[in-house]
């Protein structure tokens, strides 16, 4: 420990009444030779006196019960927030998967189902083809409208998706009894 840390620990022990007589004498000897520590000791004694004179605050009798209820409420709020975050992620994932599937269908992936290749190979090939087409279409769109306009439109679409999901969960929470209620057992 450093010089200051050593003596602030001693000061704390002395103020709390936990210092040995040797430690008290060591602190007093140091305070006679160190102005910085003597000033700190003076401030600490003043603060200790103020705390000793301050009236004790009485806690309500049901303080522990109130705290338990508040903690339970906070845990329920956190569980609901996790549920809403999960729902938002699921909603975005479903919207993205649906958009990719619609795009793939519109570009004729079903025409790639050739009997000789088998349905799994055709689906794999068409999925990669659709992904590549989707990537090229997105790049062409960004080039045509500009990155800021594309980012604004995408942000607006995501915002609308989240707002619709939030509205849906609000309706579910309001009109379906116990839908988003979380029971916390001790």
FENBEL-V716529 format. One record per run of one state. SS is the DSSP state (A for helix, B for strand, O for the rest). FROM is the first residue (numbers start at 1). TO is the last residue. If there is no record, write none. Layout:
SS,FROM,TO + SS,FROM,TO
//
This chain:
O,1,2 + A,3,16 + O,17,20 + A,21,33 + O,34,34 + A,35,53 + O,54,62 + A,63,106 + O,107,108 + A,109,112 + O,113,118 + A,119,145 + O,146,146 + A,147,175 + O,176,186
//
